[in-house]
């Protein structure tokens, strides 16, 4: 049985791993089977489940980097971001920006508008300048410029991405600085910090009144020894602190205060792709909405109040980032910057009530969901949020006229 990273999505469908494009065509030719491609399984939404077969594309023998030139590379669409980063590094190139994990495939990250943080840095999908895919008719298609905004964020509905051409930048080092700040300081200074730093984000820690801020800035300095990765230990402490809450109301806040006091200021330099991404060992489920920047502060205050008032068992940090606008038809960042607010719950907890309440706050503030993270949007909701949805419908009808990639869950959103 296939399951995603967190275990919230499962499927009994057969997993097929073709080794060549011709074998992939043969799978596609099998009648009456909805096919869903799978990358690293790091999406929490039903992007893979619900089909008749699951396509594992990791066995297709394609070089990690096919061609490269200054500012541009053509790569294996189904390679993992960390493998692509290492391969590009050997050519003196790199991604302009990455998210906080890099185990996803490039195709999966782009198709769901996965992003990092940076006021003037777009999502990974916006870096796509060309692509080759296998359409629902079994044809190899080189994507034309006018169709590119539809393919950049396509959710695997347009075909099987095989090669992606993307913008690159010269390889660079980043200086990472981490520190604990009071909740009010983080909110008061967040927009200034996004303007002052190349990359900036922060994590609000429920029940503590504080959070952790992280900035990244380009530097010519040589890499230094990275500090110990205490993220996993910190999460374990927060989990224990939450359990102590049931013994005494003040116990949780006391443990969190001690943990944050022991959290020192971090300051080190490393290669960009190594510094930007972290290992996530503890399983969790996640909802993330992208908001107009001017509503970020009241939304964050509402979420913290919601936790204190109705969901005291929520202890996972709330992640806050910002991403530049782009032009992809299904991008949540289309036509303007957005502040992303991500809420999480431990993999062993029931997230439904908390996420339902958070989603009401996000949607009332004009938020758009991350395509790979939990949400409840249906067709009528997309029509209100995405002005170019009709263009995407037309492109999908042309590239997949027989709905070979349209699972029942996706049909509720993408069947006109």
C-alpha positions as YAML, in Angstrom:
chain: A
units: angstrom
residues:
- id: 1
  name: UNK
  ca: [0.00, 0.00, 0.00]
- id: 2
  name: UNK
  ca: [1.31, 3.43, -0.93]
- id: 3
  name: UNK
  ca: [1.20, 6.22, 1.64]
- id: 4
  name: UNK
  ca: [2.49, 9.78, 1.71]
- id: 5
  name: UNK
  ca: [5.20, 11.04, 4.04]
- id: 6
  name: UNK
  ca: [2.90, 11.85, 6.96]
- id: 7
  name: UNK
  ca: [0.60, 8.85, 6.49]
- id: 8
  name: UNK
  ca: [-2.56, 10.93, 6.03]
- id: 9
  name: UNK
  ca: [-2.94, 9.76, 2.39]
- id: 10
  name: UNK
  ca: [-2.95, 6.10, 1.35]
- id: 11
  name: UNK
  ca: [-3.76, 4.14, -1.79]
- id: 12
  name: UNK
  ca: [-4.22, 0.49, -2.70]
- id: 13
  name: UNK
  ca: [-3.48, 1.24, -6.37]
- id: 14
  name: UNK
  ca: [-0.60, -0.58, -8.03]
- id: 15
  name: UNK
  ca: [2.65, 1.37, -8.19]
- id: 16
  name: UNK
  ca: [4.25, 1.11, -11.63]
- id: 17
  name: UNK
  ca: [7.88, 2.15, -12.16]
- id: 18
  name: UNK
  ca: [8.69, 2.30, -15.90]
- id: 19
  name: UNK
  ca: [12.36, 2.49, -16.87]
- id: 20
  name: UNK
  ca: [11.95, 4.11, -20.27]
- id: 21
  name: UNK
  ca: [9.62, 6.58, -21.95]
- id: 22
  name: UNK
  ca: [8.41, 3.74, -24.18]
- id: 23
  name: UNK
  ca: [7.42, 1.71, -21.12]
- id: 24
  name: UNK
  ca: [5.70, 4.80, -19.76]
- id: 25
  name: UNK
  ca: [3.75, 5.07, -23.02]
- id: 26
  name: UNK
  ca: [2.67, 1.43, -22.66]
- id: 27
  name: UNK
  ca: [1.32, 2.12, -19.18]
- id: 28
  name: UNK
  ca: [-0.48, 5.18, -20.49]
- id: 29
  name: UNK
  ca: [-2.06, 3.10, -23.28]
- id: 30
  name: UNK
  ca: [-3.80, 0.78, -20.81]
- id: 31
  name: UNK
  ca: [-7.53, 1.66, -20.99]
- id: 32
  name: UNK
  ca: [-9.76, 3.00, -18.25]
- id: 33
  name: UNK
  ca: [-7.06, 3.61, -15.67]
- id: 34
  name: UNK
  ca: [-6.58, 7.02, -14.08]
- id: 35
  name: UNK
  ca: [-2.86, 7.51, -13.62]
- id: 36
  name: UNK
  ca: [-1.33, 9.69, -10.94]
- id: 37
  name: UNK
  ca: [2.39, 10.53, -10.87]
- id: 38
  name: UNK
  ca: [4.19, 10.43, -7.53]
- id: 39
  name: UNK
  ca: [7.31, 12.30, -6.49]
- id: 40
  name: UNK
  ca: [8.55, 12.14, -2.92]
- id: 41
  name: UNK
  ca: [5.08, 11.89, -1.39]
- id: 42
  name: UNK
  ca: [5.52, 15.11, 0.61]
- id: 43
  name: UNK
  ca: [2.09, 16.51, -0.28]
- id: 44
  name: UNK
  ca: [-0.69, 16.13, 2.27]
- id: 45
  name: UNK
  ca: [-3.53, 16.48, -0.25]
- id: 46
  name: UNK
  ca: [-4.94, 13.66, -2.47]
- id: 47
  name: UNK
  ca: [-2.69, 14.39, -5.44]
- id: 48
  name: UNK
  ca: [-1.63, 10.73, -5.78]
- id: 49
  name: UNK
  ca: [-4.40, 8.67, -4.23]
- id: 50
  name: UNK
  ca: [-7.69, 7.91, -5.98]
- id: 51
  name: UNK
  ca: [-6.30, 6.74, -9.31]
- id: 52
  name: UNK
  ca: [-6.12, 3.29, -10.84]
- id: 53
  name: UNK
  ca: [-2.32, 3.27, -10.95]
- id: 54
  name: UNK
  ca: [0.48, 5.28, -9.40]
- id: 55
  name: UNK
  ca: [3.43, 6.24, -11.59]
- id: 56
  name: UNK
  ca: [6.82, 6.14, -9.91]
- id: 57
  name: UNK
  ca: [9.10, 7.99, -12.32]
- id: 58
  name: UNK
  ca: [12.33, 7.61, -10.37]
- id: 59
  name: UNK
  ca: [13.55, 4.67, -12.45]
- id: 60
  name: UNK
  ca: [13.52, 6.40, -15.83]
- id: 61
  name: UNK
  ca: [17.17, 6.67, -16.84]
- id: 62
  name: UNK
  ca: [17.69, 10.39, -17.42]
- id: 63
  name: UNK
  ca: [20.81, 12.36, -16.41]
- id: 64
  name: UNK
  ca: [20.30, 14.70, -13.48]
- id: 65
  name: UNK
  ca: [21.47, 17.68, -15.53]
- id: 66
  name: UNK
  ca: [21.02, 17.37, -19.30]
- id: 67
  name: UNK
  ca: [22.46, 20.70, -20.42]
- id: 68
  name: UNK
  ca: [23.64, 23.83, -18.68]
- id: 69
  name: UNK
  ca: [24.74, 27.34, -19.55]
- id: 70
  name: UNK
  ca: [25.15, 30.48, -17.46]
- id: 71
  name: UNK
  ca: [21.75, 31.32, -15.98]
- id: 72
  name: UNK
  ca: [19.94, 28.31, -17.44]
- id: 73
  name: UNK
  ca: [19.85, 24.51, -17.11]
- id: 74
  name: UNK
  ca: [17.77, 21.66, -18.49]
- id: 75
  name: UNK
  ca: [17.33, 18.89, -15.95]
- id: 76
  name: UNK
  ca: [15.60, 15.64, -15.11]
- id: 77
  name: UNK
  ca: [12.15, 16.73, -13.92]
- id: 78
  name: UNK
  ca: [11.89, 13.79, -11.54]
- id: 79
  name: UNK
  ca: [15.23, 14.19, -9.78]
- id: 80
  name: UNK
  ca: [15.20, 15.20, -6.12]
- id: 81
  name: UNK
  ca: [15.97, 18.81, -5.26]
- id: 82
  name: UNK
  ca: [18.99, 17.86, -3.15]
- id: 83
  name: UNK
  ca: [20.46, 15.78, -6.00]
- id: 84
  name: UNK
  ca: [19.84, 18.59, -8.48]
- id: 85
  name: UNK
  ca: [21.41, 21.11, -6.10]
- id: 86
  name: UNK
  ca: [24.55, 19.01, -5.74]
- id: 87
  name: UNK
  ca: [24.78, 18.44, -9.51]
- id: 88
  name: UNK
  ca: [24.30, 22.13, -10.30]
- id: 89
  name: UNK
  ca: [26.90, 23.05, -7.68]
- id: 90
  name: UNK
  ca: [29.54, 21.09, -9.63]
- id: 91
  name: UNK
  ca: [28.78, 23.36, -12.60]
- id: 92
  name: UNK
  ca: [29.02, 26.51, -10.52]
- id: 93
  name: UNK
  ca: [25.25, 26.99, -10.57]
- id: 94
  name: UNK
  ca: [22.37, 26.77, -8.14]
- id: 95
  name: UNK
  ca: [18.69, 27.38, -7.46]
- id: 96
  name: UNK
  ca: [17.82, 31.00, -6.73]
- id: 97
  name: UNK
  ca: [15.84, 29.83, -3.71]
- id: 98
  name: UNK
  ca: [14.60, 26.65, -2.04]
- id: 99
  name: UNK
  ca: [12.10, 25.67, 0.61]
- id: 100
  name: UNK
  ca: [12.95, 24.37, 4.05]
- id: 101
  name: UNK
  ca: [13.11, 20.76, 2.86]
- id: 102
  name: UNK
  ca: [14.72, 19.53, -0.36]
- id: 103
  name: UNK
  ca: [13.74, 15.88, -0.67]
- id: 104
  name: UNK
  ca: [10.91, 16.58, -3.15]
- id: 105
  name: UNK
  ca: [11.24, 15.98, -6.86]
- id: 106
  name: UNK
  ca: [11.54, 19.10, -8.99]
- id: 107
  name: UNK
  ca: [8.34, 18.20, -10.87]
- id: 108
  name: UNK
  ca: [6.43, 17.75, -7.61]
- id: 109
  name: UNK
  ca: [7.76, 20.96, -6.10]
- id: 110
  name: UNK
  ca: [6.93, 23.04, -9.16]
- id: 111
  name: UNK
  ca: [3.55, 21.41, -9.77]
- id: 112
  name: UNK
  ca: [2.36, 22.39, -6.29]
- id: 113
  name: UNK
  ca: [4.00, 25.87, -6.17]
- id: 114
  name: UNK
  ca: [6.38, 24.87, -3.39]
- id: 115
  name: UNK
  ca: [8.33, 27.89, -2.18]
- id: 116
  name: UNK
  ca: [10.96, 29.19, 0.18]
- id: 117
  name: UNK
  ca: [10.94, 32.66, 1.65]
- id: 118
  name: UNK
  ca: [12.09, 36.04, 0.42]
- id: 119
  name: UNK
  ca: [10.17, 39.21, -0.34]
- id: 120
  name: UNK
  ca: [11.65, 39.41, -3.84]
- id: 121
  name: UNK
  ca: [12.13, 35.68, -4.49]
- id: 122
  name: UNK
  ca: [9.44, 33.74, -6.36]
- id: 123
  name: UNK
  ca: [8.36, 30.14, -5.89]
- id: 124
  name: UNK
  ca: [10.37, 27.35, -7.52]
- id: 125
  name: UNK
  ca: [7.71, 27.00, -10.23]
- id: 126
  name: UNK
  ca: [8.29, 30.56, -11.45]
- id: 127
  name: UNK
  ca: [11.83, 29.56, -12.45]
- id: 128
  name: UNK
  ca: [10.54, 27.15, -15.13]
- id: 129
  name: UNK
  ca: [11.38, 28.45, -18.61]
- id: 130
  name: UNK
  ca: [10.52, 25.34, -20.60]
- id: 131
  name: UNK
  ca: [9.45, 21.72, -20.23]
- id: 132
  name: UNK
  ca: [8.93, 18.44, -22.04]
- id: 133
  name: UNK
  ca: [6.08, 16.19, -20.99]
- id: 134
  name: UNK
  ca: [4.25, 13.09, -22.10]
- id: 135
  name: UNK
  ca: [0.64, 14.10, -22.73]
- id: 136
  name: UNK
  ca: [-2.48, 12.08, -22.03]
- id: 137
  name: UNK
  ca: [-2.40, 11.02, -25.69]
- id: 138
  name: UNK
  ca: [1.08, 9.55, -25.29]
- id: 139
  name: UNK
  ca: [2.74, 12.35, -27.27]
- id: 140
  name: UNK
  ca: [6.01, 13.97, -26.28]
- id: 141
  name: UNK
  ca: [5.26, 17.68, -26.12]
- id: 142
  name: UNK
  ca: [7.73, 20.54, -25.88]
- id: 143
  name: UNK
  ca: [5.81, 23.24, -24.05]
- id: 144
  name: UNK
  ca: [5.27, 26.45, -26.00]
- id: 145
  name: UNK
  ca: [5.90, 29.81, -24.35]
- id: 146
  name: UNK
  ca: [2.20, 30.72, -24.31]
- id: 147
  name: UNK
  ca: [1.36, 27.51, -22.39]
- id: 148
  name: UNK
  ca: [4.16, 27.80, -19.87]
- id: 149
  name: UNK
  ca: [2.09, 29.68, -17.22]
- id: 150
  name: UNK
  ca: [-0.27, 26.71, -17.15]
- id: 151
  name: UNK
  ca: [2.44, 24.07, -16.85]
- id: 152
  name: UNK
  ca: [4.46, 25.84, -14.16]
- id: 153
  name: UNK
  ca: [1.85, 24.88, -11.54]
- id: 154
  name: UNK
  ca: [-0.01, 21.93, -13.05]
- id: 155
  name: UNK
  ca: [-0.66, 19.43, -10.20]
- id: 156
  name: UNK
  ca: [0.19, 16.56, -12.55]
- id: 157
  name: UNK
  ca: [-3.01, 17.19, -14.52]
- id: 158
  name: UNK
  ca: [-1.45, 18.07, -17.87]
- id: 159
  name: UNK
  ca: [0.90, 15.16, -18.44]
- id: 160
  name: UNK
  ca: [4.02, 13.50, -17.13]
- id: 161
  name: UNK
  ca: [6.84, 16.01, -16.77]
- id: 162
  name: UNK
  ca: [10.09, 14.49, -18.02]
- id: 163
  name: UNK
  ca: [12.45, 17.44, -18.51]
- id: 164
  name: UNK
  ca: [12.38, 20.95, -17.10]
- id: 165
  name: UNK
  ca: [14.37, 23.96, -18.20]
- id: 166
  name: UNK
  ca: [14.83, 26.53, -15.45]
- id: 167
  name: UNK
  ca: [16.61, 29.70, -14.46]
- id: 168
  name: UNK
  ca: [19.73, 29.26, -12.35]
- id: 169
  name: UNK
  ca: [22.13, 31.64, -10.60]
- id: 170
  name: UNK
  ca: [25.85, 31.39, -9.91]
- id: 171
  name: UNK
  ca: [26.48, 29.20, -6.86]
- id: 172
  name: UNK
  ca: [26.59, 31.29, -3.68]
- id: 173
  name: UNK
  ca: [27.01, 31.09, 0.08]
- id: 174
  name: UNK
  ca: [24.53, 32.27, 2.67]
- id: 175
  name: UNK
  ca: [24.99, 33.55, 6.20]
- id: 176
  name: UNK
  ca: [22.31, 32.10, 8.46]
- id: 177
  name: UNK
  ca: [21.38, 33.83, 11.70]
- id: 178
  name: UNK
  ca: [18.86, 32.44, 14.17]
- id: 179
  name: UNK
  ca: [17.50, 33.98, 17.35]
- id: 180
  name: UNK
  ca: [14.60, 33.89, 19.81]
- id: 181
  name: UNK
  ca: [12.36, 36.96, 19.94]
- id: 182
  name: UNK
  ca: [9.10, 37.87, 21.74]
- id: 183
  name: UNK
  ca: [5.90, 37.36, 19.79]
- id: 184
  name: UNK
  ca: [5.17, 41.09, 19.63]
- id: 185
  name: UNK
  ca: [8.65, 41.90, 18.33]
- id: 186
  name: UNK
  ca: [8.35, 39.32, 15.56]
- id: 187
  name: UNK
  ca: [5.03, 40.79, 14.41]
- id: 188
  name: UNK
  ca: [6.19, 44.39, 14.68]
- id: 189
  name: UNK
  ca: [9.40, 43.79, 12.76]
- id: 190
  name: UNK
  ca: [8.43, 41.13, 10.21]
- id: 191
  name: UNK
  ca: [7.89, 43.43, 7.22]
- id: 192
  name: UNK
  ca: [11.06, 45.34, 8.00]
- id: 193
  name: UNK
  ca: [12.99, 42.09, 8.23]
- id: 194
  name: UNK
  ca: [11.64, 40.90, 4.89]
- id: 195
  name: UNK
  ca: [12.89, 44.14, 3.36]
- id: 196
  name: UNK
  ca: [16.27, 43.96, 5.12]
- id: 197
  name: UNK
  ca: [17.17, 40.32, 4.42]
- id: 198
  name: UNK
  ca: [17.36, 38.21, 1.28]
- id: 199
  name: UNK
  ca: [15.44, 35.45, 3.06]
- id: 200
  name: UNK
  ca: [13.54, 35.81, 6.30]
- id: 201
  name: UNK
  ca: [11.06, 33.63, 8.17]
- id: 202
  name: UNK
  ca: [9.92, 32.98, 11.69]
- id: 203
  name: UNK
  ca: [8.23, 30.30, 13.74]
- id: 204
  name: UNK
  ca: [5.73, 31.21, 16.45]
- id: 205
  name: UNK
  ca: [5.77, 28.74, 19.34]
- id: 206
  name: UNK
  ca: [2.29, 28.27, 20.82]
- id: 207
  name: UNK
  ca: [1.87, 28.87, 24.58]
- id: 208
  name: UNK
  ca: [5.30, 30.53, 24.89]
- id: 209
  name: UNK
  ca: [4.76, 34.16, 23.86]
- id: 210
  name: UNK
  ca: [7.88, 33.85, 21.72]
- id: 211
  name: UNK
  ca: [9.21, 32.56, 18.43]
- id: 212
  name: UNK
  ca: [12.36, 31.86, 16.47]
- id: 213
  name: UNK
  ca: [13.44, 34.06, 13.57]
- id: 214
  name: UNK
  ca: [15.80, 33.00, 10.78]
- id: 215
  name: UNK
  ca: [17.52, 35.22, 8.24]
- id: 216
  name: UNK
  ca: [19.74, 34.35, 5.28]
- id: 217
  name: UNK
  ca: [21.95, 36.81, 3.43]
- id: 218
  name: UNK
  ca: [24.45, 36.36, 0.62]
- id: 219
  name: UNK
  ca: [28.07, 36.47, 1.74]
- id: 220
  name: UNK
  ca: [31.52, 36.06, 0.23]
- id: 221
  name: UNK
  ca: [32.74, 34.41, 3.43]
- id: 222
  name: UNK
  ca: [33.85, 30.78, 3.34]
- id: 223
  name: UNK
  ca: [31.62, 28.10, 4.88]
- id: 224
  name: UNK
  ca: [31.98, 27.65, 8.62]
- id: 225
  name: UNK
  ca: [31.15, 24.74, 10.86]
- id: 226
  name: UNK
  ca: [27.36, 24.49, 11.21]
- id: 227
  name: UNK
  ca: [25.88, 24.36, 14.70]
- id: 228
  name: UNK
  ca: [24.15, 21.27, 16.00]
- id: 229
  name: UNK
  ca: [20.73, 20.73, 14.43]
- id: 230
  name: UNK
  ca: [18.47, 21.09, 17.45]
- id: 231
  name: UNK
  ca: [15.16, 21.26, 15.57]
- id: 232
  name: UNK
  ca: [14.24, 17.64, 16.24]
- id: 233
  name: UNK
  ca: [15.17, 17.92, 19.92]
- id: 234
  name: UNK
  ca: [13.19, 21.15, 20.23]
- id: 235
  name: UNK
  ca: [10.09, 19.49, 18.81]
- id: 236
  name: UNK
  ca: [10.43, 16.59, 21.24]
- id: 237
  name: UNK
  ca: [10.66, 19.07, 24.12]
- id: 238
  name: UNK
  ca: [7.53, 20.88, 22.90]
- id: 239
  name: UNK
  ca: [5.72, 17.56, 22.66]
- id: 240
  name: UNK
  ca: [6.67, 16.67, 26.24]
- id: 241
  name: UNK
  ca: [5.74, 20.16, 27.42]
- id: 242
  name: UNK
  ca: [2.30, 19.79, 25.90]
- id: 243
  name: UNK
  ca: [1.78, 16.52, 27.77]
- id: 244
  name: UNK
  ca: [2.78, 18.22, 31.03]
- id: 245
  name: UNK
  ca: [0.03, 20.78, 30.48]
- id: 246
  name: UNK
  ca: [-2.51, 18.19, 31.60]
- id: 247
  name: UNK
  ca: [-0.68, 17.78, 34.94]
- id: 248
  name: UNK
  ca: [-0.40, 21.47, 35.72]
- id: 249
  name: UNK
  ca: [-1.43, 24.47, 33.60]
- id: 250
  name: UNK
  ca: [1.86, 26.31, 34.13]
- id: 251
  name: UNK
  ca: [4.13, 23.34, 33.46]
- id: 252
  name: UNK
  ca: [4.05, 23.71, 29.70]
- id: 253
  name: UNK
  ca: [5.01, 27.38, 29.74]
- id: 254
  name: UNK
  ca: [7.81, 26.70, 32.22]
- id: 255
  name: UNK
  ca: [9.40, 23.98, 30.08]
- id: 256
  name: UNK
  ca: [9.09, 26.12, 26.94]
- id: 257
  name: UNK
  ca: [10.66, 29.10, 28.71]
- id: 258
  name: UNK
  ca: [13.65, 26.97, 29.76]
- id: 259
  name: UNK
  ca: [14.05, 25.54, 26.26]
- id: 260
  name: UNK
  ca: [14.06, 29.00, 24.67]
- id: 261
  name: UNK
  ca: [16.50, 30.30, 27.25]
- id: 262
  name: UNK
  ca: [18.93, 27.54, 26.28]
- id: 263
  name: UNK
  ca: [18.47, 28.29, 22.58]
- id: 264
  name: UNK
  ca: [21.53, 30.34, 21.69]
- id: 265
  name: UNK
  ca: [21.96, 32.74, 18.79]
- id: 266
  name: UNK
  ca: [23.16, 30.90, 15.67]
- id: 267
  name: UNK
  ca: [25.46, 32.50, 13.11]
- id: 268
  name: UNK
  ca: [27.16, 30.46, 10.41]
- id: 269
  name: UNK
  ca: [27.93, 30.35, 6.68]
- id: 270
  name: UNK
  ca: [27.33, 27.55, 4.19]
- id: 271
  name: UNK
  ca: [26.52, 26.73, 0.57]
- id: 272
  name: UNK
  ca: [23.05, 28.09, -0.17]
- id: 273
  name: UNK
  ca: [21.29, 24.79, -0.82]
- id: 274
  name: UNK
  ca: [22.72, 23.22, 2.32]
- id: 275
  name: UNK
  ca: [21.81, 26.21, 4.50]
- id: 276
  name: UNK
  ca: [18.26, 26.76, 3.24]
- id: 277
  name: UNK
  ca: [16.94, 23.24, 3.78]
- id: 278
  name: UNK
  ca: [16.62, 21.13, 6.92]
- id: 279
  name: UNK
  ca: [15.82, 17.54, 7.82]
- id: 280
  name: UNK
  ca: [12.30, 16.90, 9.06]
- id: 281
  name: UNK
  ca: [12.29, 13.66, 11.05]
- id: 282
  name: UNK
  ca: [9.12, 14.13, 13.11]
- id: 283
  name: UNK
  ca: [5.97, 13.41, 11.14]
- id: 284
  name: UNK
  ca: [3.25, 16.05, 11.02]
- id: 285
  name: UNK
  ca: [0.28, 17.21, 8.97]
- id: 286
  name: UNK
  ca: [0.11, 20.73, 7.61]
- id: 287
  name: UNK
  ca: [-2.18, 23.43, 6.25]
- id: 288
  name: UNK
  ca: [-0.71, 26.54, 4.64]
- id: 289
  name: UNK
  ca: [-2.48, 29.55, 3.17]
- id: 290
  name: UNK
  ca: [-0.92, 32.45, 1.27]
- id: 291
  name: UNK
  ca: [-2.26, 35.84, 2.35]
- id: 292
  name: UNK
  ca: [-2.13, 39.45, 1.18]
- id: 293
  name: UNK
  ca: [0.75, 40.96, 3.20]
- id: 294
  name: UNK
  ca: [-1.38, 43.59, 4.91]
- id: 295
  name: UNK
  ca: [-3.60, 40.99, 6.61]
- id: 296
  name: UNK
  ca: [-0.78, 38.77, 7.90]
- id: 297
  name: UNK
  ca: [-0.54, 40.37, 11.34]
- id: 298
  name: UNK
  ca: [-4.25, 40.19, 12.29]
- id: 299
  name: UNK
  ca: [-4.45, 36.63, 10.95]
- id: 300
  name: UNK
  ca: [-1.50, 35.55, 13.08]
- id: 301
  name: UNK
  ca: [-3.05, 37.14, 16.13]
- id: 302
  name: UNK
  ca: [-6.32, 35.33, 15.40]
- id: 303
  name: UNK
  ca: [-4.54, 31.97, 15.02]
- id: 304
  name: UNK
  ca: [-2.66, 32.34, 18.31]
- id: 305
  name: UNK
  ca: [-5.89, 33.37, 20.07]
- id: 306
  name: UNK
  ca: [-7.67, 30.39, 18.51]
- id: 307
  name: UNK
  ca: [-5.07, 28.00, 19.90]
- id: 308
  name: UNK
  ca: [-5.29, 29.46, 23.39]
- id: 309
  name: UNK
  ca: [-9.10, 29.54, 23.36]
- id: 310
  name: UNK
  ca: [-10.16, 26.36, 21.58]
- id: 311
  name: UNK
  ca: [-7.17, 24.16, 20.74]
- id: 312
  name: UNK
  ca: [-4.77, 24.06, 23.72]
- id: 313
  name: UNK
  ca: [-3.28, 20.73, 22.56]
- id: 314
  name: UNK
  ca: [-1.71, 22.38, 19.52]
- id: 315
  name: UNK
  ca: [2.02, 22.76, 20.17]
- id: 316
  name: UNK
  ca: [3.68, 22.56, 16.75]
- id: 317
  name: UNK
  ca: [5.29, 25.85, 15.59]
- id: 318
  name: UNK
  ca: [3.49, 28.17, 13.16]
- id: 319
  name: UNK
  ca: [5.71, 28.99, 10.19]
- id: 320
  name: UNK
  ca: [5.57, 32.43, 8.52]
- id: 321
  name: UNK
  ca: [7.25, 33.26, 5.20]
- id: 322
  name: UNK
  ca: [6.85, 35.65, 2.26]
- id: 323
  name: UNK
  ca: [7.15, 34.98, -1.48]
- id: 324
  name: UNK
  ca: [7.27, 37.26, -4.52]
- id: 325
  name: UNK
  ca: [4.47, 37.31, -7.06]
- id: 326
  name: UNK
  ca: [4.48, 35.48, -10.41]
- id: 327
  name: UNK
  ca: [2.24, 34.89, -13.43]
- id: 328
  name: UNK
  ca: [1.42, 31.15, -13.37]
- id: 329
  name: UNK
  ca: [-2.30, 30.56, -13.84]
- id: 330
  name: UNK
  ca: [-2.74, 28.37, -10.75]
- id: 331
  name: UNK
  ca: [-0.04, 29.95, -8.62]
- id: 332
  name: UNK
  ca: [-1.21, 31.15, -5.20]
- id: 333
  name: UNK
  ca: [1.31, 33.98, -5.71]
- id: 334
  name: UNK
  ca: [-0.18, 35.14, -9.00]
- id: 335
  name: UNK
  ca: [0.00, 38.92, -9.46]
- id: 336
  name: UNK
  ca: [1.49, 39.84, -6.09]
- id: 337
  name: UNK
  ca: [3.50, 39.00, -3.02]
- id: 338
  name: UNK
  ca: [1.93, 36.76, -0.41]
- id: 339
  name: UNK
  ca: [2.72, 36.00, 3.21]
- id: 340
  name: UNK
  ca: [2.44, 32.27, 3.87]
- id: 341
  name: UNK
  ca: [1.18, 31.04, 7.23]
- id: 342
  name: UNK
  ca: [1.53, 27.32, 7.88]
- id: 343
  name: UNK
  ca: [-0.09, 25.51, 10.81]
- id: 344
  name: UNK
  ca: [0.88, 21.99, 11.80]
- id: 345
  name: UNK
  ca: [-0.15, 19.17, 14.08]
- id: 346
  name: UNK
  ca: [1.86, 16.15, 15.12]
- id: 347
  name: UNK
  ca: [1.24, 13.07, 12.99]
- id: 348
  name: UNK
  ca: [-0.42, 11.28, 15.89]
- id: 349
  name: UNK
  ca: [-2.98, 14.01, 16.55]
- id: 350
  name: UNK
  ca: [-6.40, 14.60, 15.00]
- id: 351
  name: UNK
  ca: [-5.94, 17.80, 12.99]
- id: 352
  name: UNK
  ca: [-9.44, 18.15, 11.53]
- id: 353
  name: UNK
  ca: [-11.01, 20.54, 14.04]
- id: 354
  name: UNK
  ca: [-8.01, 22.84, 14.32]
- id: 355
  name: UNK
  ca: [-7.40, 23.03, 10.57]
- id: 356
  name: UNK
  ca: [-11.10, 23.64, 9.93]
- id: 357
  name: UNK
  ca: [-11.06, 26.62, 12.28]
- id: 358
  name: UNK
  ca: [-7.79, 27.95, 10.82]
- id: 359
  name: UNK
  ca: [-9.09, 27.64, 7.29]
- id: 360
  name: UNK
  ca: [-12.09, 29.81, 8.12]
- id: 361
  name: UNK
  ca: [-9.70, 32.55, 9.28]
- id: 362
  name: UNK
  ca: [-7.43, 32.15, 6.25]
- id: 363
  name: UNK
  ca: [-10.26, 32.23, 3.73]
- id: 364
  name: UNK
  ca: [-12.00, 35.22, 5.29]
- id: 365
  name: UNK
  ca: [-8.70, 37.11, 4.83]
- id: 366
  name: UNK
  ca: [-8.50, 36.32, 1.11]
- id: 367
  name: UNK
  ca: [-6.02, 33.46, 1.41]
- id: 368
  name: UNK
  ca: [-5.14, 30.94, -1.28]
- id: 369
  name: UNK
  ca: [-4.05, 27.43, -0.20]
- id: 370
  name: UNK
  ca: [-0.78, 25.66, -0.87]
- id: 371
  name: UNK
  ca: [-1.70, 22.95, -3.41]
- id: 372
  name: UNK
  ca: [0.28, 20.29, -1.55]
- id: 373
  name: UNK
  ca: [-1.09, 21.06, 1.89]
- id: 374
  name: UNK
  ca: [-4.47, 20.36, 3.43]
- id: 375
  name: UNK
  ca: [-7.44, 22.46, 2.36]
- id: 376
  name: UNK
  ca: [-11.12, 21.98, 1.50]
- id: 377
  name: UNK
  ca: [-11.50, 24.03, -1.69]
- id: 378
  name: UNK
  ca: [-13.88, 22.92, -4.41]
- id: 379
  name: UNK
  ca: [-14.53, 24.11, -7.97]
- id: 380
  name: UNK
  ca: [-16.60, 27.15, -7.07]
- id: 381
  name: UNK
  ca: [-13.88, 28.32, -4.68]
- id: 382
  name: UNK
  ca: [-11.20, 28.10, -7.36]
- id: 383
  name: UNK
  ca: [-13.31, 30.12, -9.76]
- id: 384
  name: UNK
  ca: [-13.32, 32.97, -7.25]
- id: 385
  name: UNK
  ca: [-9.59, 32.79, -6.49]
- id: 386
  name: UNK
  ca: [-7.97, 32.08, -9.88]
- id: 387
  name: UNK
  ca: [-8.94, 34.40, -12.75]
- id: 388
  name: UNK
  ca: [-7.08, 32.24, -15.30]
- id: 389
  name: UNK
  ca: [-8.71, 28.97, -14.30]
- id: 390
  name: UNK
  ca: [-10.51, 28.85, -17.66]
- id: 391
  name: UNK
  ca: [-7.17, 29.01, -19.51]
- id: 392
  name: UNK
  ca: [-5.91, 26.08, -17.43]
- id: 393
  name: UNK
  ca: [-9.11, 24.13, -18.21]
- id: 394
  name: UNK
  ca: [-8.56, 24.66, -21.93]
- id: 395
  name: UNK
  ca: [-4.91, 23.57, -21.73]
- id: 396
  name: UNK
  ca: [-5.84, 20.47, -19.76]
- id: 397
  name: UNK
  ca: [-8.52, 19.57, -22.29]
- id: 398
  name: UNK
  ca: [-5.91, 19.82, -25.06]
- id: 399
  name: UNK
  ca: [-3.14, 17.86, -23.32]
- id: 400
  name: UNK
  ca: [-5.33, 15.29, -21.54]
- id: 401
  name: UNK
  ca: [-8.59, 15.07, -23.51]
- id: 402
  name: UNK
  ca: [-9.47, 11.64, -22.04]
- id: 403
  name: UNK
  ca: [-8.93, 12.68, -18.40]
- id: 404
  name: UNK
  ca: [-6.19, 10.09, -17.89]
- id: 405
  name: UNK
  ca: [-4.75, 12.09, -14.99]
- id: 406
  name: UNK
  ca: [-7.99, 13.33, -13.41]
- id: 407
  name: UNK
  ca: [-8.72, 11.45, -10.18]
- id: 408
  name: UNK
  ca: [-12.12, 11.84, -8.45]
- id: 409
  name: UNK
  ca: [-10.65, 14.17, -5.81]
- id: 410
  name: UNK
  ca: [-9.07, 16.40, -8.45]
- id: 411
  name: UNK
  ca: [-12.21, 16.29, -10.60]
- id: 412
  name: UNK
  ca: [-14.10, 18.06, -7.81]
- id: 413
  name: UNK
  ca: [-11.82, 21.01, -8.40]
- id: 414
  name: UNK
  ca: [-10.83, 20.82, -12.06]
- id: 415
  name: UNK
  ca: [-13.81, 19.46, -13.99]
- id: 416
  name: UNK
  ca: [-15.68, 22.55, -15.29]
...
